[in-house]
Amino acid sequence: MGHKEDLLAGAKKALLEKGYARTKARDIVAISGTNLGSIGYHYGSTEALMTTAMISAMEDWGDAVFTALTGPSLDGEDSMVGFWRRIIRSITEYRALWLASVEVLIQAEHSPQLREQLADGIEQGRRGMAALLTGTPEDQLTGETVRTIGSMQMALMSGVLTQWLADPATAPTAEEIVAGIRALSTPSTA
């Protein structure tokens, strides 16, 4: 790898270890084995390098989510429970990556490029969720399906993610999530 790639790898590692706001240029060069001048030469500024690292981490996050969502269910396992087990496993196994994805939201407020990338990623997430849940290829989905099913699934995932990151000891299990979804979808007789 060259200095540019080393810097990006170092920035991503620092991002996952320290977070966006606490990562300094010196942290990146210490991890990457490069020098301070190479940040300006290759990226223009530490902020530009960190934005690139955040975008790259978001892509990694998308890959991790896709892997979690498309994994097989165990024999005899309720497919919805299996789906949520895989999500929860992903949150625990890739905690730093999920935390970085949350930090992206905050940083996007100050970076139009990052905000645009995040918006694109969210739209792709909606489409992917809608396709996965309906069994329909993404290119055949209606806008309504993406905006309803895809958006709702993204909202559920965000809420579960927040609970698992904040307090794993009391976060809902896959079984509890599915029971809640089913209870909400069943009309009350009261």
C-alpha positions in Angstrom: 0.0 0.0 0.0 1.0 3.6 -0.6 0.8 6.5 1.8 -2.7 7.4 0.7 -4.1 3.9 1.4 -2.1 3.7 4.6 -3.6 7.0 5.8 -7.1 5.8 5.0 -6.6 2.5 6.8 -5.1 4.4 9.8 -7.9 6.9 9.9 -10.5 4.1 9.8 -8.8 2.3 12.6 -8.6 5.5 14.6 -12.2 6.2 13.9 -13.2 2.8 15.2 -10.9 3.0 18.3 -11.3 6.7 19.2 -14.3 8.0 17.4 -14.4 10.9 14.9 -14.3 13.8 17.3 -11.4 12.4 19.4 -9.2 11.4 16.4 -6.3 13.8 15.8 -3.9 13.9 12.8 -1.1 12.6 15.0 -3.2 9.5 15.9 -3.6 8.7 12.2 0.0 9.0 11.3 1.0 7.0 14.4 -1.3 4.2 13.3 -0.5 4.4 9.6 3.3 4.8 9.9 3.2 7.9 7.6 3.8 11.6 8.3 1.7 14.7 8.9 2.6 16.2 5.6 1.2 13.3 3.7 -2.3 14.0 5.0 -2.4 17.4 3.3 -0.7 16.1 0.2 -3.2 13.2 -0.3 -6.4 14.5 1.3 -6.0 18.2 1.7 -6.9 18.2 5.4 -7.4 15.9 8.4 -11.2 16.6 8.1 -11.2 15.5 4.5 -9.4 12.3 5.4 -11.7 11.6 8.3 -14.8 12.2 6.0 -13.3 9.7 3.5 -12.7 7.3 6.4 -16.3 7.7 7.6 -17.6 7.0 4.1 -15.4 4.0 3.8 -16.5 2.8 7.3 -20.2 3.3 6.2 -19.5 1.0 3.3 -18.0 -1.6 5.7 -21.0 -1.2 7.9 -23.3 -1.8 5.0 -21.4 -5.0 4.1 -21.7 -6.2 7.7 -25.4 -5.5 7.8 -26.0 -7.3 4.5 -24.1 -10.3 5.8 -26.1 -10.3 9.0 -29.4 -10.0 7.2 -28.9 -12.6 4.6 -27.5 -15.4 6.8 -29.4 -18.6 7.1 -31.9 -19.4 9.9 -31.3 -22.5 12.0 -33.5 -25.5 11.3 -36.9 -25.1 12.7 -36.1 -21.5 13.8 -38.8 -18.8 13.2 -37.3 -16.8 10.3 -38.1 -13.4 12.0 -36.4 -14.5 15.2 -33.4 -15.7 13.2 -33.3 -12.4 11.4 -33.2 -10.4 14.6 -30.7 -12.8 16.2 -28.4 -12.1 13.3 -28.9 -8.4 13.7 -28.1 -8.5 17.4 -25.1 -10.7 16.8 -23.8 -8.2 14.3 -24.3 -5.4 16.8 -22.3 -7.2 19.4 -19.6 -8.5 17.1 -19.1 -5.2 15.2 -19.9 -2.8 18.1 -17.2 -0.3 17.0 -18.4 -0.2 13.5 -22.1 0.3 14.6 -20.9 3.1 17.0 -19.1 4.7 14.1 -22.3 4.6 12.1 -24.1 6.4 14.8 -21.4 9.0 15.0 -21.8 9.5 11.2 -25.2 11.0 11.9 -23.8 13.7 14.1 -20.8 14.5 11.8 -23.1 14.6 8.7 -24.7 17.8 10.2 -21.4 19.6 9.5 -20.4 17.9 6.2 -22.5 18.2 3.1 -20.5 15.4 1.4 -21.0 13.0 4.3 -24.7 13.9 4.6 -25.2 13.1 0.9 -23.4 9.8 1.3 -25.5 9.0 4.4 -28.7 9.9 2.7 -27.8 7.6 -0.2 -26.9 4.8 2.2 -30.2 5.2 4.0 -32.1 5.0 0.7 -30.1 1.9 -0.3 -30.9 0.4 3.1 -34.6 1.0 2.7 -34.5 -0.7 -0.7 -32.5 -3.6 0.6 -34.8 -4.1 3.6 -37.9 -3.9 1.4 -36.4 -6.4 -1.1 -35.4 -8.8 1.7 -38.7 -8.7 3.5 -40.9 -9.0 0.4 -38.7 -11.3 -1.6 -38.9 -8.8 -4.5 -35.8 -7.9 -6.5 -34.8 -4.3 -5.7 -35.3 -3.1 -9.3 -39.0 -4.3 -9.2 -40.0 -2.6 -5.9 -42.5 0.2 -5.9 -41.7 3.5 -4.3 -44.5 2.9 -1.8 -43.0 -0.5 -0.7 -39.6 1.1 -0.2 -41.1 4.1 1.8 -43.4 1.9 3.9 -41.8 -1.6 4.5 -38.2 -0.5 4.0 -38.5 2.7 6.1 -40.3 0.8 8.9 -37.7 -1.9 9.0 -34.9 0.7 9.1 -36.7 2.5 12.0 -37.0 -0.8 13.9 -33.3 -1.6 13.4 -32.2 1.9 14.5 -34.2 1.6 17.7 -32.9 -1.9 18.5 -29.4 -0.7 17.7 -29.7 2.2 20.1 -30.9 0.0 22.9 -28.1 -2.6 22.3 -25.4 0.1 22.2 -26.7 1.9 25.2 -27.5 -1.0 27.6 -27.0 -4.5 26.2 -28.0 -6.0 29.6 -31.6 -4.8 29.2 -31.9 -4.6 25.4 -34.7 -6.8 23.9 -33.9 -10.3 22.7 -34.8 -11.4 19.2 -37.8 -13.2 20.6 -39.0 -10.1 22.4 -38.7 -8.0 19.3 -40.7 -10.4 17.2 -43.3 -10.8 20.0 -43.6 -7.0 20.0 -43.9 -6.7 16.2 -46.6 -9.4 16.2 -48.5 -7.8 19.0 -48.5 -4.4 17.2 -49.7 -6.0 14.0 -52.6 -7.8 15.7 -55.7 -5.6 16.2 -56.6 -5.1 19.8 -59.9 -6.6 21.0 -60.2 -4.1 23.9 
